[in-house]
Amino acid sequence: MYELFIELLDQLYWNGYGVEFQETNLDAFNRQLAEFSNNNY
């Protein structure tokens, strides 16, 4: 799920955004990843 979430963020914004988001705002990234995982599994 992590890889899919990163790919989605990169497609929505710009290439590399997913990793940048994770590095700069880990709490928000983890919350959104959990929500994405819960809604897409």
Residue frames as a rotation matrix with the C-alpha (Angstrom) as fourth column:
MET 1
0.565 0.825 0.000 0.00
0.825 -0.565 0.000 0.00
0.000 0.000 -1.000 0.00
TYR 2
0.262 -0.552 -0.792 2.88
0.305 -0.731 0.611 2.37
-0.915 -0.402 -0.023 0.74
GLU 3
-0.743 -0.621 0.251 4.15
0.394 -0.103 0.913 2.25
-0.541 0.777 0.321 -2.85
LEU 4
-0.214 0.761 0.612 0.66
0.927 -0.039 0.372 2.84
0.307 0.647 -0.698 -4.25
PHE 5
0.665 0.455 -0.593 0.16
0.664 -0.723 0.190 5.82
-0.342 -0.520 -0.783 -1.96
ILE 6
-0.172 -0.821 -0.544 3.49
0.196 -0.569 0.798 7.35
-0.965 0.031 0.259 -3.01
GLU 7
-0.785 -0.097 0.612 2.60
0.605 0.094 0.791 6.82
-0.134 0.991 -0.015 -6.68
LEU 8
0.237 0.954 0.183 -0.81
0.955 -0.264 0.137 8.42
0.179 0.143 -0.973 -6.19
LEU 9
0.550 -0.077 -0.832 0.69
0.400 -0.850 0.344 11.49
-0.733 -0.522 -0.436 -4.53
ASP 10
-0.553 -0.826 -0.105 3.26
0.225 -0.269 0.936 11.79
-0.802 0.495 0.335 -7.31
GLN 11
-0.584 0.407 0.702 0.51
0.795 0.113 0.596 11.64
0.163 0.907 -0.389 -9.93
LEU 12
0.499 0.840 -0.214 -1.67
0.867 -0.485 0.117 14.18
-0.006 -0.244 -0.970 -8.12
TYR 13
0.775 -0.265 -0.574 1.08
0.021 -0.896 0.443 16.72
-0.632 -0.355 -0.689 -7.52
TRP 14
0.569 -0.648 -0.506 4.57
-0.781 -0.233 -0.580 16.24
0.258 0.725 -0.639 -8.98
ASN 15
0.609 -0.421 -0.672 7.15
0.194 0.901 -0.388 13.49
0.769 0.106 0.630 -9.29
GLY 16
-0.497 -0.832 -0.246 8.85
0.386 0.041 -0.921 13.13
0.777 -0.553 0.301 -5.92
TYR 17
-0.164 0.502 0.849 6.08
-0.633 -0.714 0.299 14.77
0.756 -0.489 0.435 -3.90
GLY 18
0.740 0.541 -0.400 5.21
-0.098 0.674 0.732 11.59
0.666 -0.502 0.552 -1.99
VAL 19
0.179 -0.773 -0.609 8.69
0.861 0.423 -0.284 11.15
0.476 -0.474 0.741 -0.56
GLU 20
-0.665 -0.405 0.627 9.05
0.155 -0.897 -0.415 14.89
0.730 -0.179 0.659 0.07
PHE 21
0.212 0.848 0.486 5.72
-0.552 -0.307 0.776 14.92
0.807 -0.433 0.403 1.93
GLN 22
0.748 0.027 -0.663 6.84
0.389 0.792 0.471 11.98
0.538 -0.610 0.582 4.05
GLU 23
-0.201 -0.947 -0.249 10.14
0.849 -0.041 -0.527 13.66
0.489 -0.317 0.813 4.91
THR 24
-0.763 -0.157 0.627 8.68
0.017 -0.974 -0.224 17.08
0.646 -0.160 0.746 5.72
ASN 25
-0.280 0.746 0.604 5.43
-0.942 -0.334 -0.023 16.15
0.185 -0.575 0.797 7.50
LEU 26
-0.873 -0.229 -0.431 5.62
-0.213 0.973 -0.085 12.60
0.439 0.017 -0.898 8.76
ASP 27
-0.769 0.627 0.122 2.58
0.025 0.220 -0.975 12.79
-0.639 -0.747 -0.185 11.07
ALA 28
0.067 0.821 -0.567 0.24
-0.721 -0.353 -0.597 13.99
-0.690 0.449 0.568 8.33
PHE 29
-0.350 -0.279 -0.894 1.76
-0.865 0.462 0.195 11.51
0.358 0.842 -0.403 5.89
ASN 30
-0.993 -0.079 -0.085 1.14
-0.039 0.915 -0.401 8.60
0.110 -0.395 -0.912 8.26
ARG 31
-0.433 0.901 -0.004 -2.46
-0.157 -0.080 -0.984 9.69
-0.888 -0.425 0.176 8.94
GLN 32
0.181 0.508 -0.842 -3.21
-0.904 -0.250 -0.345 9.99
-0.386 0.824 0.414 5.23
LEU 33
-0.617 -0.445 -0.649 -1.47
-0.654 0.749 0.108 6.70
0.438 0.491 -0.753 4.45
ALA 34
-0.926 0.319 0.203 -3.58
0.078 0.686 -0.723 4.96
-0.370 -0.654 -0.660 7.11
GLU 35
-0.053 0.954 -0.295 -6.76
-0.398 -0.291 -0.870 6.48
-0.916 0.071 0.395 5.73
PHE 36
-0.027 -0.048 -0.998 -5.75
-0.998 0.060 0.024 5.51
0.058 0.997 -0.050 2.18
SER 37
-0.886 -0.375 -0.275 -4.99
-0.361 0.927 -0.101 1.95
0.293 0.010 -0.956 3.31
ASN 38
-0.705 0.676 0.216 -8.28
0.063 0.362 -0.930 1.61
-0.707 -0.642 -0.298 5.19
ASN 39
0.153 0.829 -0.539 -10.32
-0.536 -0.388 -0.750 2.92
-0.830 0.403 0.385 2.25
ASN 40
0.259 -0.133 -0.957 -8.57
-0.958 0.095 -0.272 0.89
0.127 0.987 -0.103 -0.43
TYR 41
-0.821 -0.569 -0.034 -8.24
-0.558 0.815 -0.158 -2.54
0.117 -0.111 -0.987 1.10
